[in-house]
Each structure stands twice: as C-alpha cells, then as structure tokens.
C-alpha cells in the first residue's frame, strides 16, 4: 500500500516537474529577445517578464530605458512582446507617415471588457475607420447647427461660475464643479440635454465614469494575464467596472437611445444620437455595407462621454492648481484678460488671438501635465522595419508621448512651469509641432478641437471672475499625479476669491 502511494507521489512530482520545465521552455521560447527587434531589458522572471521592473507610473523607468536602449525598446510581459516608441521623430515617422500599420488595437481581455470591440476606442480596421469618420462628421454637423459649440460652453460657464461663487471664498475641491461643467458639454452634444449639478442620475454617472477610469489602470494587468479574471473575489476591481458599465447603460444610455429611436424624426436631429441613427438608417436603406448599428452607437456614446470628460476636466484642474501655486503667472493672465476684454463682457472665442499669455498658460499646462502620457495601446498590423529593427506583426505598441513633452533636447527645462516658452519676442504665440498632448496620426484624439475651445473659454472666464489661492494655513498642494488611464492631479482644495 505504501509502495503504491509512493509510486503515485513520485509520478505526481515527476509530472509536475515536467510540466514546469515545459511551461518554462514555452515561456522562454515566446519571450526570448529576438535579434532583429528593438533591444530592451532581459525579462527577469518567467511569465512575469519585465513587469517587476516597472512602477505604477512607468514614465521614469521608460526614460531610463530610453537612455540605455534608444528611441525604440522592447519589453516582455506575460506572453506579450511590447515595443515602446519614444521621441518626436520616431512617433512622427511611425504614427503619421506609417499609415495604417500601427492604427489597430491589440486583441486583449481589457479591450474586450471595456469596449467589447465596438465603438471607436477598441475597434480596428474598416469598422474603426467608419465609426471614427462618421462620428467626426456628425460632431462637426452639430457645431454648425442651431447652437454652436461656443454658445453651449458660454451658457454652461454661467452655471460653473455660479457654482464656484457659492463657495463664498472658502476652500473647496474644484473637481466636482469642473467635472459637471465639462460633462454637460459632452451630454449636450450627445443627448441634446444638460443636467443640473445636483441631479442624482448625473452625479451617479460622473462618479461611475471617474471610478471606472481609475480602476481600469488597476485591472489592466489582465491585458497580459487574462487568467486573472477567473480569480475568486474582485481583487482587480473587474466586477466593479462591469457593474458600473451595466449601470450606466441601464439608467442613462439605453433609455436615451430608446427614446431617440421611438421618437425618431429625420427632420429634427439635434443630438449626436439622432444624427447617428439618421446616418445608420440612410446607409441601411441604400443597401450600402455598414458597421453602423445600435450596439456600436452605444459604445461610441460611452467612448465620447468618457474621453470628452476626463481629459479636459483633469487639464482644467491642473490649470487651477498651477494658478493657485504660481500667483505671478495668474496675475499676468488676469491682466491679459483685462487688457483685451475687460469686465463688461465674457471672453469669446475670437478673443483667443489677442489673449496670447492666457493661451501660453493653457499650452504649457497641456505640455507639463501630459494628461494622456502614453495613449491607448496599439498593435502592428503586419511586419514592418524601422531603423534596422523589425516590428513583428501583432506586437503591442506603446506610444510614449511623455518622451516628447518632457524632452530636454526640445524644451531645455521641461520640468519647469514656464508659459513664456510659448511667447515669441514680438508677443506672438509660438506653435511647436512637438506639442502633442492629443497624440499624433490617425488615432489622435478626435475631441482635440472641442477640448481646446472648452479649455480657453472655461479658463478665461474663471480667471476673469476669481483669484485662486491655496488653502490658508495648509501646505501647498503637491504636483505628484494620480496615474491611471490619465495623469490627473491628486485631490486638492483651493479658494476662489471674487474679483
């Protein structure tokens, strides 16, 4: 009996040993550095690869790798081969001049869960091109409708300034009111509706968007280790993210789309949803092959709402933080507004050409804050060569925008907040092609134009009416970001003193 047990035990140990050797060999074979791909650090641990060499905010480590290996370097995490692109020349060559070869999204568990391979962010190829081009055309059509984008922002700024004034100069967290204002611009475009700042459904949606975007960074490990989805419990917040997405669809998205379908009027399309339905019906009626459908519409709306809210909100928060901690810069902004606008009216979009210093401050904040330092991952559609290195098909691509926005060779003192770098000696705004906070190429942020209008109008309106200071008696807020999908300021409080 004991001999039999011993034989079973021995066989079991031998089996496990063989499996371990086999798995290790397979891992080594799939992750061993190839001679013709960009160089990089040797994977440290089987299966984990280079992941332990990276920090929560990988930008510092990427900068070290760039100094050692150059503008292209390879990483291995799980069974994924990752190529990190650094430097303006590399990004321009591969993202702008490289055509569609780097325009796809990788096939990962994260992409599947967050976007379901629908909409704009998580799709690739013909489907992505149709969804993106259609959405851009519809957004432009909305801007030339009965109420332009500027009109909507001007209207919303009244509510924003009123909400700030209600703080009566006391310390407050600007995140909620800024998020409310920015989200309402997106909601106005998508739903043709704005929400009061105390609307329970609106606040719930904003909370879910913020929570989901911050948690996506935590469960992005499933990009490389999809088996983590099957671990008991909700260690990585996957269940919470799924619940948030389902709740958003239940209380806002699905009812809105159903309302537009039930009340569809082709002669009265004043929202993005209505225009999308009109275009969808037209293409289907004509017999034209199309990927426009209700499921894609649901995800396009989610993509626009998330992208149109978080990045602009975070940039405006960085602006207020920089103003409160740099009073001399804030004073110059206020003087700029006083000189060219005064107090008798609010700044309008045509004032942008005169408010050079205000624009320089917004531009410098966009550079230094680098709210989207990496951008969403891409994949290589077919084998390609660049500067003697092979970029293998299906390799994951990370575009390190931070390597350009914080490049000493370009900016000299990139870690210093210095708006004057964007003002010429004759007082003109300097436009630098290396300023790429919205990325480059065909996958660049489609909301760039809207975001720039929002940043200018909301910021100039706030500076005209309030002086922002740090909370008296408390240490000044720090500048270490909360790094997730975006690089946002950590929670802080400031005081808004009426002028």
N, C-alpha and C positions, 0 to 999 in steps of 0.2 A: 504493500500500500504506500509506504513512504517512498519507495523507489519510483512508483508511478507518479506521485506528487512531485518528486524531484525532477523527473523527466519533463513533466508539464511545465514546471517552473523554469527549467533550463531552456526548453523550447520557447517559452514566452520571452525570456530575456534575449535569446538569440534573435527572435523575430523583431523585437523592439530595436535591438542593436542594428539589424539590417535595415529596418525602416528609417532609423535615424541617419544611417550612412547614406541611404538612397535619397532622403529628403535634402540632406546637406549637399550631396552631389548635384541634385537638380537645382537647388538654390544657387550653388556656385556657378553652375553652367549658365543659369539665366541672368546672373548679375555680375559675372566676371567682367572687368573692364575690357572692352574691345579695342584693338589697336588703332582703328580708324575713326573712332568717335571722340568728341571733346574729352580732354582729361579731367580728372577730379579726384577727390579723396577716396582711398580704398575703403570699401564697406567694412564696418567694424565687426558686426555680429551677424551670424546667419539669420535670415528672414528680416531682421530689423534694418540691416544695411547701415545707411548713414544717419538714420533718424536721431540717434542719440548725440550726434554732433551738431544738431540744430537746436536753437532756442525757440521759445514761444513766438518771439518776434525775430525772424531769421535774417533780418537785414544786416546786422553787424557781422554775422558769420558769412553771409554771402559776400560782403565787402572783403573779408579776409580771403575767401576762396578766389575772388576775382583777382586780387593782388598776386596770388600764387599761381593760378592756372590760366588767367586771361579772361577775355570777354565772353567766352563760352566754356562752361564746365559741366561735367556730368555728376549726377547723384543717383544712388540706388536705394530705394525704399520698398520693402516687400518685394514683389516681382516687377516693379515699375522702374524703367530707365527714364530719368528726368534730365532734361537739358535746360540750364538756366541761361537766359540771354541777358547780357549786360552792355551798357554803353550806347550812346546815341547812334553811332554808325551801324552797329550790329542790329539794333532794333529797327532802324530805318531800312536797312538792306533786306531784312527778313520779313518784317511786317508790312512794309509799304511796297517795296519792289518785288517781294517774293510771291505776290499774288495770293492765290487761294491755298497754297501749300501748307500754311500754318493757320488756316482760318477755322478748322474743325475743333470741336470739343472732344476731350478724351471720354472713352466709354468707362465710366466709373460708377460705383454704388452711390456716391454723393450726388453726382449729376442726375442719376435716376431718381433719387429720393426727392431732391429739391425741385427739379424741373420736369421730371418724367419724360425727358426728351421731347418736350412740347415747348411752344412759345419761341423766345429769341435766345435767351442766355444759354440754354442747354442743348440747342439743336445745332445741326451741321448741314453742310451741302446745300442742295436745292431748297430744302424745307426752310433752313435758316435764312437763305437769301430772300425767299419770298416773304417770310414773316417780317424780316427787318425792313426790306424796301417798302412793303405795304404800310407798315407802321409809321415809318418816316414820312411817307406821302400823306397819310391821314393826319398826322400831327401838324404838318405844315398847312394842311387844309383848314384845320381848326384855328390856327393862328390868324388866318385871313378871314375868319368868319365874322359874326356879328360883334363879338367881343374879343379883341386881340389878347395875346399873352400879357402884354404890358398892362392892359386895362385890368386884367384879373389880378395881377400882382399889386397894382396900385390899390385896388379895392381891398385885398387881403392885408396890406400893410396897415390899413386903418385899424383892423382888429388886432394886429400884432402890437402896434404902438399903444393901443388902449390896454391890452393885457399887461404890458410892461409897466405902464403908468400906475396900474392898480397895486403894484408892489410898493408904492409910496417911498421909493428910495431905500428900502430895506434889502438886505441880502437875499438873493433868490437864485435858484438853479435855472439857467436860461434854456435848458434842453427841452422841457415840455412846450413852452410857447413857440420856440423856434420850430420844433418838430410839427406842431399844429399848423403853423403858417405854411411851411413848405409842403406838407402833405395835402393841404387844401388846394394848392395849385395843381398838384397831380390829380386829385379827386375831381376837381373842376373840369379838367381835360377829359378824364376817363368816363366819369359819371354825369357830367354837367351839373354837379352839385357840390356845395361846400358844407362843412359841418361846424356847428358851434363848438368852441373849445371845451365845453363841459358836456358834450354829447357822449353818453356812456358807450355806445357802439363804436364811435370814432376813437375814443380813448383806448378801448379794448383792442381795436385793430392796430393802433400805433404801438401799444405795449407788445402785442404779439410779433409785429414786424421787428421791433428792436430786439426782443428776446431771441427770436429765430435767427437773426443775422449774427448776434453774438454767440449763439450756440452752434451755428454752422461751423465756425472755426474749431470748436471742441470736437465735433464728430467727424471732421474732415479726415481723421485717421482711417476711416473706412474707405477712403479713396485708395489706400494702399493695402488695407487689411479688411476686406469685406466681411470676413467671418465674424468680426466684432459685433455685427448686427444681431448675431444669434446668442450673445452672452446674456444670461438672465439678468433681469433688472433693467435700469435705464442709465447705465454708467456714463454714456457719452451724450445723453440728452436726446437720443434719436426719437424716442417715444413722444417727448415733449414737442419736438419740432413737428412731427407728424400730426399731433393733436392741434397745434397752432394752425397749421396749413388747412386742416379739415374745418376748424372753427371759423377761420377767415372765409372759406368758401361758403360755409353754412349761413353766416349772418350778414355778409356783405356781397360777396362775389356772385354766387348763384342767384340770389334774389334780384340783383341788378340786371344780370344778363337775361333772366327770365322776363323781367319787366320790359326790357327793350325788345325782346322777341314778341311778346304778347301785344305790345303797343307799337309795333314797327310801322313807321311812316317814312317812305323813301324821300319825301319832300321836306321832312323836318328832322334831319340828322344833326344834332348839336352836341354830340358826345363822341368820344373815340369808339365806344362800344357800338353805337348806332351806325357810325361810318364803316366800321369793320363788317358789320352784318350786311350793310348795303353792298359793299365790295364782294363779300362772300357770295351773296345771292346772285349778283351780276355774273360772276365767273362761273358759277354752277349752272345758271340758266343758259349761258352761251356755250356750255359743253367744254369749256377750257379746263385742262388739268390744273388742279389747285390743291394746296395743302391748307387753305383757309377753312377752318371749321370751328365749332363751338369749343371743343376741347383745347385747341390751340389758342383761341381767344381767351379762355380762362387763364392760361399760363402767361400769355402776353400781358394781360392786365396785371397779374401778380408781379411779373418782371418789371413793368413800368413803375408800379407803385413802390416796390422795394428800392429799385435803383434811383428813382426820382425823389425819394425821401431821405435816405440815409446819407448819401454823399454830400448833398447840398446842406443838410442840417449840420453835419459834422464840420464842414468848412465854415459855416456861419458861426458855430461855437468856437472854432479856433480863432476866427476874426475877433470875436468879443474878448476872448482870453488874451490875445496879443494886445488889444487896445487897453484893457484894464491894467496890464503889466508894462505897457510902454506909453505912458501918458503924453510924452512929447510927440510921438507918432500920431496919437489920437488927436492932439491939438492941431497938427498940420492938416489932418483930414477934415476937421471941423472948419478950419479956416478956408480950405479949398471949397467946401460947400457954401460957406458964407460969401465968398468972393464971387462965385459963379451962379449961385441960386438964391441965396439969402434965406429969410424965414417966411416970406409971403406965400410961398408955394412949395410943394414937394418936388424933389428931383425927379426928372423924367428921363427916358432912355436917350433922348437927344442931347442931354447934358453930359453924357459919357465922354464925348470928345474933349470937353473942357475940364472935367474933373480928373485930371491926369494923376494927381497924387493918390486920390481915392482908388483909382484903377490900379496904380502901382502897389498899393497895400493889399488889395484883393489878389493880385497876381503873385506877389511874394508869399502870401499866406497859402495859396494853392500849391506853390512850389515846396515850401518848407513843411507844410502839414502832410503833403503826399497822402491824401485820404485813401487813395487806392494805390498802394505802393507796388503791388505785384500784378493785379488784374487777375481775371479768372484764367485757369489753365487752358492750354490749347494742345492739339496733337498734330503730328506730322502726317499729312495725307499720303505721301509717297516718299521713298528715299530721295534725299537731296544732299548736295555738297555745299559747304561754305567754308572758305579759307582753309581748304585742305582737310576738313573734317566731314565725316558722314553724319547726317541726321537721319537715323533709321525711321522707317515707317512705323507709326503708332507710338513713337516716343512721346512722352509728355513734355510740353514746353511751358516754362515759367518765364514770363516777361518781367524782368526786374526794373520797373520804371524808376524806383528809388536810386538805382545806379546812375541815372541821368540827372534826376532832380537834385541829387546830393553830390554831384561830381565836382571835385576841387578843380579839375582842369577847365571846367566850364564856368563855374561860379566864383572861384577863388576862396571865398569864406562861406560855404554852403550852409553851415550850421548856425549862422548869424541871421537874425531877422533884420533885413536891411532893404526896405522898399525902394530906396534911391537907386538900387542897381537897375531898376526898370525905367528910370527917368534920364533922358539924354541931357547934355549940357544946354541945349536950347529949349528945354522944357517939354519935349515930346515923349510919348510913351514908347519904350523900346519893346519891340516884339521879337522874342527869341524862339527859333524853331526848336530849341532843346527843351522848351517848356511843354511838357507832355503829361500833365496830370490826368488827362482824359484818354491816355494811351495813344496808339497810332494804328494806321492801316484800316482794313475793312471791319475790324472788330472794335474800333474805338467807340467810346461811349456815345450812344445816339442822342442822349439828352444834354450834350455839351452846350448847345446854343441856349436852351431853356435855362440850364443851370447858371450860365454866365449872366443872363438877364436877371434872374432871381437874386444872385449874389450882389449885383450892383444896386438894384433898387432897394431891397430889404436893408442892406448895409448902409447905404447913403441916407435912407430915411431914419434909421436908428441913430446914426451919428448926428444928424440934424437936430433931433429932439432930446437926446440924452447924452450925458457924460458918464462913462462906465469906469468904475473904480473897483479895486479889490475889497474884500470884506474887511472893515476896520477891526484891528485887534487880532486878526488871524494871519497866519503865514500865507504868503502869496501862493496861488495855485501852482502846481508843478506842470511840466511840459512832457512828462513821460506818457506816451499814448496808451490807450487800451487797445491792444492789437487783436483784431479778429478778421472778419471779411474786410473791414475798413480799419483805418488807423484814426480813431476818434479820440478827443480829449477825455481824460478821466473826469468824473463828476466834479464840478466846481461851482462855487457861488460868487456872484458879483453884485454890485449895487448900481442901479441906473438912476442917476441924478438928473431930474428935468432941467433943461437949459432955459 
